[in-house]
Amino acid sequence: MPKFFEAIANSVQTTAFTPHEFIAQADTVVSTGDYGCTVNTTGKTALTP
């Protein structure tokens, strides 16, 4: 899993990171929210709700 996030971090510039909801059960926490980025090689942008 760390290599997955490392690849993302090396490929894009994060422009938005907005958590909206946290869901917890026992020792597990999940968050929903928005993530935006600009791809380094193309300059294209994305926003995922």
N, C-alpha and C positions, 0 to 999 in steps of 0.2 A: 504494500500500500504506500509506503513512503516514496518509492520511485515514481508512482503515478502522480502524486502531488508535486514532486520535484519537477517532473516534466511539464506540468501546467505552469508552475512558477517561472520556469525558464522560457516559456513560449508566449506569455501574455503579460500585459500590464493591467492589474486590477484597477477598475474605475469605480466599482460599487460593491459593498459587502454589507447588507442590511438584514440582520436576523429579525424575524417577526414573531415566531412562536417557539417555545422550548417545551418538549414533551419528555418527561422523565418517568422511568419505571425501574425500580431497583437501582442497579449501578450503571444503567444505560440512559444516555440523554441524546435526543434527536432534535435538530433545529431546522425550521423551514425559513425561507427568506429569499432575498434577491442577490444575484451575483452579476456583476458587469465587468467586461474586460475589452481590451483592444489587443488583437493578435499582432505580435511583433513583426512577422514576415509580410503580412498583407495590409496592415492598418485597419482591417475590418473590425467592427465593434459587435458586441453581443450583450444582451441583458436577459437573464433567465429568471423568471419569477418562480 
